[in-house]
C-alpha cells in the first residue's frame, strides 16, 4: 500500500507520519505535496486546525445543518457546537461565494 520510494537504486523508507499522510490523502495528492514541499519540514499548528474546524462548523450551521448533525460529523459535543455557532469573532465574509 502507498508509494514505494526509490532513490538511485536504493529503497528509501519514509516516516510513519508521511505514511499516514499518504493513507489519508491518497497517492496522487501525496505526490503533489512531496513535490511542493519536498526537502522542507512544514509545520501545521494545532491552532490552525482548530480555527479551520470552527470555520467549517459555522459555515455549515449557517447553511442549515443542525447542532446534532454537526456534533456527530466533527466529533464534538452539542454545547461546544453551540459555543462555536455563537462565537462572533469569526470573519464570516470568508464564506461568501
C-alpha positions in Angstrom: 0.0 0.0 0.0 1.3 3.5 -0.7 4.1 4.7 -2.8 7.4 2.8 -2.9 10.3 5.3 -2.7 13.3 4.5 -4.7 16.3 6.8 -4.9 19.3 5.9 -7.1 18.5 2.2 -6.9 18.0 2.2 -3.1 14.7 1.7 -1.4 14.0 4.6 0.9 11.7 4.4 3.9 9.7 7.4 4.9 8.5 8.3 8.4 5.3 6.9 10.0 3.8 10.5 9.7 4.5 10.5 6.0 3.0 7.0 5.6 -0.1 8.2 7.5 -0.4 11.3 5.3 -0.2 9.1 2.2 -3.0 6.9 3.6 -5.2 9.9 4.4 -4.8 11.9 1.1 -4.0 9.2 -1.4 -1.1 8.6 -3.7 -1.8 11.4 -6.2 -2.2 14.2 -3.6 0.7 12.8 -1.6 3.0 13.1 -4.7 1.8 16.7 -5.2 2.6 17.6 -1.5 6.0 15.9 -1.8 6.8 17.9 -5.0 5.7 21.2 -3.5 7.2 20.8 0.0 10.0 18.2 -0.6 13.1 19.0 1.4 11.3 21.2 3.8 9.5 20.5 7.1 6.2 22.3 7.0 4.6 22.7 10.5 0.9 22.6 10.9 -0.1 24.4 14.1 -3.0 22.8 16.1 -4.4 26.4 16.3 -4.8 26.5 12.6 -6.6 23.1 12.6 -8.9 24.3 15.4 -9.7 27.6 13.7 -10.4 25.9 10.4 -12.7 23.3 12.0 -14.6 26.2 13.8 -15.0 28.0 10.4 -16.3 24.8 8.8 -18.8 24.2 11.6 -20.0 27.8 11.4 -20.4 27.7 7.7 -22.4 24.5 7.8 -24.5 25.9 10.6 -25.3 29.0 8.6 -26.3 26.6 5.7 -28.9 25.0 8.0 -27.1 22.0 9.4 -28.3 21.2 12.9 -26.2 21.2 16.1 -26.7 17.5 16.5 -25.5 16.7 13.0 -22.5 19.0 13.3 -21.6 17.4 16.6 -21.7 14.0 15.1 -19.8 14.9 12.0 -17.0 16.8 13.8 -16.9 14.5 16.9 -17.7 17.4 19.2 -20.3 18.0 21.9 -23.5 19.8 21.1 -22.7 22.5 23.8 -19.3 23.1 22.1 -21.0 23.4 18.7 -23.4 25.9 20.1 -20.4 27.9 21.5 -18.8 27.9 18.1 -22.0 29.0 16.4 -22.5 31.8 18.8 -18.9 32.9 18.6 -18.9 36.3 16.9 -15.2 36.9 16.2 -15.1 34.6 13.1 -15.0 36.6 9.9 -18.0 35.2 8.1 -17.1 37.2 4.9 -14.7 34.3 4.2 -17.8 32.2 3.5 -19.4 34.3 0.8 -19.3 32.9 -2.6 
